Amino acid sequence: MPPDKATVAQVLRDISLLLQMKGESVFRSRAYDTAADRIVGLGEDLGALVREGRLQELPGIGQATADKVSELVTTGKLAYFESLKAEFPPGVLELVRVPDLGPKKALALARQLGVDGVDALEKACREGRVRQLSGFGEKSETKLLDGIALYRRTVNTRRLLGEALPVAERILESVKAAPGVIRASLGGSVRRRAETIGDVDLIASAPDAGAVFDAFTRSPEVAQVIGRGESKCSVRLHERDLQVDLRVLPDEDFATALHHFTGSKGHHVRLRGLAQERGLKISEWGVHDANGQKQSVPDEAALYRLLGMQYIPPELREDTGEIEAALAGKLPEDLITLEDIQGAVHAHSTWSDGKNSLEEMARAAQALGLKYLTVTEHSQAAIYAGGLKEDDLRRQWDEIDRVNETVRGVRLLKGIEVDILESGALDYSDGILERLEVVIGSIHVRHSMDEEQMTRRLLQAFDNPHLHILGHPTGRLLQSREPYPVRMEAVLDKAAERGVVVEVNGKPERLDLKTEHVRQALQRGVKLVVSADAHKVADLGNLAFAVATARRGWARKGDILNTLPAEGFVETLRTRRAS
């Protein structure tokens, strides 16, 4: 099987590093980095370009580089690369991946200490052998050990959307302020609002990429410049070890580059096939017809119009049916937005395991322009979370009344997040539950039940007419806990039958329901709420992640009940169960 684009690009970057170790001209080594950038950003099949002898059509790829890429793609090996590697100690290319360890120092360590990889380098540092070399010292060893730890943390590590997005948006604002920038946007998985993020892609347009890169790399948030070429600059940030790749292109290429670097891969493969059927070719460098004439693509919507389809929002670009729907004109155009949300569902205060008082939570909701907030503390079985006894709950109602009198413009709704017990019963008497405006039922313990037991537990809970909303329906915690086993189709079927609303939980560790379950719920007519699962004031921002997840599942404004005013929201919860 021929190597893919990522493998070819890595070989080109490794050649650049080896040439730097040899002391070759910076222009020669940079040429390979430029070629790697072009290969990674290629919008069509690399094998086809090789077979048709069109590699030199890519900017920055000359005949010599094209010949090497062709050899690598055709044979799976590159004799020049193998010969070049043979001139150096084994493992030196792994060493140079350690942050702050440049090619020359990596070579010195490999040759003088015989270290053949990161493990051997760490051992040499801990044994005090590195400090004995000329140009190194005790501080060098400490710095190398820090770099090795960072290398290990960041290899194949993905961050939660909630961790990466705020940082990415802050960096984007600094790029927008850079000299000459005309347009700039997030790209990649963070723009598609994927659950986890590998690195951050930024795309900008400007007449002079160099000036933008100069400003970008001087940012105090940048810990390390990983690489810099003609159109791409990669850095690692101090915060969360995030890698950020910034691409700067002429403004006429902004829309196609933004589309290309937003992805996903499956979505692009399908679009390229549709384009070919229309005699068009799509890449980050534009849309060209069969005669090579560049088409005008001022924005992404224009690109989709050229293909005879509706505009597809970034969150939907996953090749899960959106292309067929857009071609048929059936893609939902009124997807839920954050601005549609009138109230925050699922909030805790200092009455249970929250960090802020009821009044502080109310004022924070008011500041966000929300009209209501559901107060849903943990119930009495959740001793570990300060769950409320029935008498505590009654006393809380008095405080809610006082806050509602004090804080105008936002209303606290009296609710609970009641535990669904192992038997499927709810953790309060019906006499208490029927007096509440909002009842969320959630599973917090005994996740180890088998699929049949867990499904029966949830279905039993739905038989209680006082349960309004199913909270975080699969119990998953991203990167730390798998969902509990459950037959989700059966759960959603009964939710539709009994009028139970299902939560799309915006806590970054949860994002539960996940996207495919959102679509399954909507197909059955199940109504949803987007929730913050807020345990402190700042958590109200989780609503944005819940909205993003709902959008990825094709949810419209009418599918989400907390787009209703408070009275309509409470009344709809009740009437759906009563019916």
N, C-alpha and C positions, 0 to 999 in steps of 0.2 A: 504493500500500500504506500503510495507516495506521501511524503511529509506534508502536513498542513501548513497554512500560512504562519501560524504562531511558531512552529518549529523552524521554518525557513528564516523568519525574522530573528529568532534567537541565535541561529548560526551566524547571521550577518552581524549581529551585535557582538557576539563572541570574537569574531574576526577583528572587529574594531578594537576590542580590549587587548587582544594579543598584539596588534600593530602598535598600540600605545606602549605596551611593555617593551617592544623592540625599539621604541624611540622613533618610529616613523613619523612623517609629517602629519600634523593634526588634520589637514585637509583630506588626506588619504583615509584616515580612520573615520572621519566624520561622514565621508561618502557612504560607508557601509551602514552607519546609523540612519542616514537619510533614506537609503534603500529599504532598510527594515521598516521605517515609518510608512513608506509607500506600500509595502507588502501587507502590513497589518491592516492598513486602512482600505485595502483593495475591495471594491464593491462587486467584483465578478470573480469567476473561478480562476484561480492561479494556474491550474493545469491547462486550461484553454488558452490563456495568454502565452504560455510556454509553447504549446503545440502550434499556435498560429504565429509565433515569432513576434509578438507584439509587446514584449516587456519594455522595450525602449520607449514606448509611448508614455510610460509613467514618468512624470517629472523627477529628475535627479537620478535616473538609472541609465548609465551608459552601457556601451557594448560589453566591456569587460565584466561588469557586475551582472548584466543580463546573462552572459554565458555561464557564470558561476551558478546563478539561480536555476538556470535551465538544467545544468548538470545535476544539481541537488534534487530537483523535482523529478527528473527523468530516471535517475539511478538510485536515489535515496542516500547518496553519499556525495561528498565534495572533496576531491583529492587535495585541493589547495588548503582547505581547512584542516584536514588530517595531517598534512605536512607541516603546517604552521603550529599545530598543537604539539607535534613531536619535538619541537624546538624548546619546549618548556616543561617544567616538572609537572607530574600528574596532580590534579586537584587544584591547580592555580585558578581556574575559572570559577570554582566554587568559593574559593577564598575571597575573590573580588566582589562577591555578592554581599559580603558583610558590610553594613553601613560604615562609612568613613574610612574604609580600607581601599585606597586607590590601587590601580594596576601595578605601579612601580613598587609600592610597599608589599603588596601581595606577592610579587615575584621574589623580592628579597627574603621574605619569610619562608617561602617554599624552597628556595635554593639553599639558604644558610641553615635552616632548622629541619628541613626535610618534611615539613608538615604537608600532608596531601589532602586536606579538607578541613571543614569547620571543627569537627571533633578533635582532630589532632592539634589544631590551633588553640582551642580552649585548653587542652591538656598542657601545651607549652606555656601558656599564660599562667596557669595555676602553679606550674612548677618553677616559675620565675626565669624561664629561659629566654623569653622575648626581650626582657630588659638588658640582656647582655649584648644585644646586637647594636651596632652603630646606628644612630638615628632613632633608637627606641629607648624607652625608660620605664620606670614603674608606672607612671601616669599612662603611658601607652598601653600597658597591659590592662589597666583598669578600663580604659576607653574601649579596647578591643573586646573585653568581656561584656561590656554594656552593648556593644554592637552585635555580638554573637547572640545575646539574649533577645535583642530586637529582631534579628534575622529569624530566629526560631519562632518568635511570636507572630511574625507577619507572613511566614511561608504558608500558603494555602489557608490563610485566616480570613474569614468574612465577618463584617460588623453588622449589627442590627440596623435596620433602616433608621430607627429612632436615634441611634448613636451617630450615624454618618450624615444624615440629612441636615441637621442644624449647622454642622461644621461646613458642609459643602455650600450651603446657602450663604454663609458668611464669607467664604473665599470667593464665591461668585460675585458678591458685591464689590470686593476689592478689585477683581478683574475688570468689572464694568467701569471702575474709576481710573483704570490704567490709561496712559496717553494714547489717543487715537482710536480707542475701541468704539466701534459703531454698534454692534450687537453682541450679546453674550448670553449663554444659557447653560444649564446643567444638561448632561447627556447620560448615556449608559443606563445601568440598572437603577441608579438613584433617581433618574428622571422617570423611569417606568414605575418607580415606587415598589421595587421588588422587596421581599421580606428581609433579605440580607444583601450586603454590598461588598464587593471585592475591593474596588478602588473607585475613585471619583473621576468622571470625565467632564471636562469643561470645554465648550466650543465658543470661540469668539471670532469676530471679523474686525480687521484693522488693516490699514495700508502698510504698516511696518510691524511685522511680528516681533522683531528683535526688541523694540522699545517696550512692547507688552511683556515679553519674557523678562526683561531687565527689572521692570517694576514687580512682576510676579515673584521672582526669586529673591528680591530684597525684602519681602514681607517678613515681619518678625515671627509669623506663624510657621515659616518654612524651616525645618530642621536640617534638610539635606537636599541638594540638587542631584537627582539620579541621572539625568541625561537631558541634553538640549540639542535640538536639530533646527532645521529651517522652519518647520511648521509645528513642531511638537516640543513641549518642555515638560519633564516629569520631576516631581518633587515629593518628598515625604514630610509630613507635618509633625510638629511636636505633639499635637493633640491626637490621641488614639492611634498613633503610628500610621495614619491614613496616607496612602499614595494618591496624588492628584496628577492627572495627565491633562495638560492644557494644549489645545490645538488652536492655532490662529491662522485664518485663511482670508483671502479677499472676500469682500462682502457679497459679490455675485455668487460665491460658492457656499455662503453661510447656511442656507436652508438645506441643501443637499448634504452638507457635512453634518449638520445637526441631526438630520434624519438618519444618516448612516451610522453615526456614533451613538445614537440612542438605542438602536437594535429593536428587537432581539434578532439573533442570527436566523432563526426559523422564519420569522416575519420577512426578513430581507430576501432570503432565498426564494420565497414565494413571489415577492414583488418583482424580483429580477426576471423570473420566468414570465410573468405577465407583461413586463416591459418588452422582452424579446418578441413576444407574440405581436406587439404593436410596432416593432421595428425600432425600439428605443433601447438605450443602454444607460443604466443608473449607476453612479458611483458618488463618492464624496466630492468629486470634482465637477459634478453637474449631471444633467440629463442630456444625452446626445442622440440624434436620429441616425438613420442608417448611413447618411452622407457625412456624418461627423459634425453636423451642425448643432451647436449648443442651444438648448431650449431655455426660455426664461422661466426661472423657478424662484420667485421672490420670497415664497414661504412654503412650509410643508403642505399646506392645503393645495397649493398649485401642483405639487408633485402628484398628489393623489388624484387631482382632476385630470392630469395627463394620462392616468391609467384608468379613467372612467369609473372612479369609485368615490364614495364619501371619504371625508377626512377621518382618519383613525387616531384618536387621542393616544398619547404615549403609553398610558397605563394598560391599554388593550393590545399592544403590539407583541403578542406572544404566540401567534399562529395557533390559536385555539378557536377558530371559527370567525374571527373578526374580518378576515379578508372576504370570505364568502358573503357575510352580512353586508359589508360595505359595497361590494359589487352589486348586490341586489337592492341597495338603498334601504336596508332594514336595520342598520346599526343604530342603537339608541343615541339620540342627539341631545337628550336632556339628562345626562349623567349627573348624579348627585355632586354638589359642590359644598365646600365648607360654609359658604355664605348662605346656603339653604337651611342650615341647622339653627333651630331656635332654642333648643335646650340641651344641656349636658346630662347624659344618663350615666348612672353608676358612679357614685362619689362617696367617699368615707371621710370622717372627721376625727377629732380627738375623742369622740365618744367610743370609737373602737380602735382601729390601728392606723388612723389618719394622723397627719402631722399638723394640721391647721384646724382652728375652731370653725364652727358653723358660720359665724359672721364673716370670718376671713375667706372662707370658700365662696360665700354668697357675693362678697364684694369683688372677688376675683372673676367670678362669672359675669357680674355686672360690667366690669371693665372690658371684658371680651365682647360685650354686646349681646350676651345670651339673655334669654327671657326667663329661663327656669333651670333648676338644678335638682336632680333626684338625690335625696339623702338616703343612701342604702348601705347602712352599716352591716357588719357581720352579725349573724344570729348566735344564739346561746351555745350551740354545740361547738362553735369555733372559739374555744377557750384560748388557744394560741394567738388569736387575733383580737382579743378583747371583746368577744361577742356579747351582745346585749341580752340580759334577761328581759322577760316581758315587762316587768316594772320599770326597768331602765328605759325601755322603748317608750313607754307612756310619758316618762319624765322628759325624754328628748322632744316629744311632740310639743310640750310647753315651750321649750327653747326655740323650736322652729317657728312657732307662732310669734314669739318676741322678735326674732330676726326678720321675719316677714314684715313686721310693723316698722322695723328700724331701717332696713335696706330696701329702698323703693326701686321699682323697675325690674327687679328679678325676684322670682318666687321659688322658695324651697318646697319641694314636694316630699311628703312623708312616705318613706319607703323602707325597704329592707333587702339585703342580699341574704336570702334564707338558704341554709344548707339543705341540699337534697340528701337525705340520709341513705344508708345502705339499702334499706327496704324500699326506697322510693318515696317515703313519707317526707313531709316538710317539717322543719325544725321549730315550728310554732303552731299553736292551736288555731283552728279556723276562726275563732272569735277575735283573735288579734289580726290575722291576715286580712279578714274582710274589712277592717277599718283602715287599711293602708291604701294609699293612692297608687303605689308602684311596688310590685313584688317581683324581684329577680330571684330565680332559683339557680343555684350553682353547686357543682361538686368540688369539694376541696380535699377530701380524704378518701382512702380506699380506692386508689387508681388501679390497683392490681387485680381487680375483678376481671373475669374473662368477658369476651365480647357479648355473649348471650346474657350474662348477669348484668353487665353495665347497660346494655340496651333496655332490658326489662326495668332496671332502676329508673331510667329516664322516662320511659313510657308510662310507668306507674305515677311518676310525679305529675305528668301532664293531665292525669285524671283529677287532680285537685283544681277546682274552678277558680281558686284565688291566685294561682300562679300566672303571672302575666308574661314574663320574659325568661327565656333560658339563657343563663350567663356563661361566658367562655365555654362553648359547647363541647370542645374536645379536650380541654384541660392541658393543652400542650404549653410548654415553655421552650421557645426557640433556642436551639443549641445546648439545652440542658435537660429537657424532659420530653419524651415522645408523647403523642396523644394517647389517651386511654383507648382501649379497643372498644369500638361501638359500631353498630350498623347504621351509619348516618342516613341512608335512604329511608329506613324505617322511622327514625327519629323525625326527619323532615316531613314524611308522610303524615305522621300523627300530629305534628305541629300545625300542618295545614288543616287537618280534620278538626282539631280542637281550638284553633284560633290562637295558639301560643306564638308569641313574637320571639324572634331569635336575635341574639346580640352579635354584632360585629365589634369585638373588643379591640380598642386602639392601643392598649398597653404594648409598647414595642416588643416585649418578650413574648407576647401572646399572639396578637393579630389573628384572633380566633373568633369567628369563622375564617378559614382560609379561602382563597379566591374561588376554587372549584366548588366548594360547598355553598358559597354565596350564590353562584349561578344555579346550583341544584335547588336551593331554597326558592329562588325567584321563579324557576320553572314550575314550581308547585303552588305558587301564589302565596308563599309565606312572607309575611311582613317582617322587617328588620328594624333594629335601632343601631345607630353608631354610638359607641360609648367611649368614655375617657378612662374608666376604671381608675379614677383619681384618688390618690391617697395623700396628696398635698396640692397646693395651689398650682404649682408648675405643671402638674399632670393633666390639667385641663387642656393643655396643648396636645394631648394624645388624641383628641377629636380629629385632628388633621390626618393622623395615621389610620384611624378607623374609616374616615371618608375615602382615603386612597385605596384601602383594601376593598371597600364596597364598590368603588369605581372599577377596580380591576375585575370585579365580578359582574360588571355591567349593570349595577344598580342605578335606578333613576330616582329623582326626587320623590316621586309618589310611592316608591318602595320603602322609604325610610320614615318611620312614624315620628321621630323627633324633629321633623321639619314642620310639624303642626304646632300651633300655640298650646300653651299649657293645658287649658280646659279641653281642647280637642284631643290632645295627647292622652290625658287621663281617661276621658270618655271612650276613646277608641280602644284602649287597653281593656276596659271593662266590657264594652259591647261585643268585642271579638270573642271573649271567653263566654259571654252569656249566650251568644248565638250558636 
